[in-house]
Amino acid sequence: MKHYNNMKNLVVAVLTVAALQTMAALSTGAKVQPQNSAPKEVKSAAADTLDPQLRPTPVRMRLLARSYGDSVVLRWAIDGFPEWRFLTQTGVNVFRYEPSAGLEIDTIAFQLKPLSREQMRQRYSQTDSVALLAMGSLYGTGSLTADMTPWTPGSMGAFVDIEQDQKMRLATAFLVSEWRSDLADALGLRIVDRTAKKGHTYTYIIRPAVEDTTGFFLIESERIMALKNENIALSLTLSPSVIQ
């Protein structure tokens, strides 16, 4: 699926932030030494005011849809790399219901996950550079680690470098999914509902297939409401929470 403007805006925003931060660091021409120590009184104050009940900020899934009359195509994304990796391992569920037909809920996808590394290797040629990008974003072994950065492991500089590397991997997955629908399918980021009836109006819901019990991943589900399945150039209905 091409020309999903909202998905492109998300990818461009991530890439732009990463590029600007990298350019700002390089423009000085000098290596900045990280400050790894803090005064004892600051550490003590932080420990005294730390709430043991603090939990991570919830991360919302994003859902886009396009209707064709004979089918409805769904694409999903999420803002955080750790949450994305969690969902690639545990899967997502996609449900559909028709408000005018009562409360009956249909399961469109159950524990939808990306293809395994072996499945992707069998499906795509080693000369398919775009497919290799998709595989690398998910299964690549060249991820940046703390000892690979110019900063002291555990410092803020090391954390920032690793975060930028993760953002680039996440943006790469979304970008190749934008370029090619088969790769979006392979990465588990695209669902086609071929059972949707033409002219009917549906609500779609996507949510994690498995709820995290550790408290590290607070992922909010997303929905698209009142999507009419008709064959038009662009039929896009987003819930108010989705960035437009």
Stockholm file with secondary structure:
# STOCKHOLM 1.0

chainA/1-244         MKHYNNMKNLVVAVLTVAALQTMAALSTGAKVQPQNSAPKEVKSAAADTLDPQLRPTPVRMRLLARSYGDSVVLRWAIDGFPEWRFLTQTGVNVFRYEPSAGLEIDTIAFQLKPLSREQMRQRYSQTDSVALLAMGSLYGTGSLTADMTPWTPGSMGAFVDIEQDQKMRLATAFLVSEWRSDLADALGLRIVDRTAKKGHTYTYIIRPAVEDTTGFFLIESERIMALKNENIALSLTLSPSVIQ
#=GR chainA/1-244 SS CCCCHHHHHHHHHHHHHHHHHHHHHHHTCSCCCCCCCCCHHHHHHHHHHCCTTCCCCCEEEEEEEEECSSCEEEEEEESCHHHHHHHHHHCEEEEEECGGGCSCEEEEEEEECCCCHHHHHHHSCTTCHHHHHHHHHHHCSCCCCGGGSSSCTTSHHHHHHHHHHHHHHHHHHHHHHHHCHHHHHHTTCEEEETTCCTTCEEEEEEEESSCCSSSSCCEECEEEEEEECCCCSCCCCCCTTSCC
#=GC SS_cons         CCCCHHHHHHHHHHHHHHHHHHHHHHHTCSCCCCCCCCCHHHHHHHHHHCCTTCCCCCEEEEEEEEECSSCEEEEEEESCHHHHHHHHHHCEEEEEECGGGCSCEEEEEEEECCCCHHHHHHHSCTTCHHHHHHHHHHHCSCCCCGGGSSSCTTSHHHHHHHHHHHHHHHHHHHHHHHHCHHHHHHTTCEEEETTCCTTCEEEEEEEESSCCSSSSCCEECEEEEEEECCCCSCCCCCCTTSCC
//
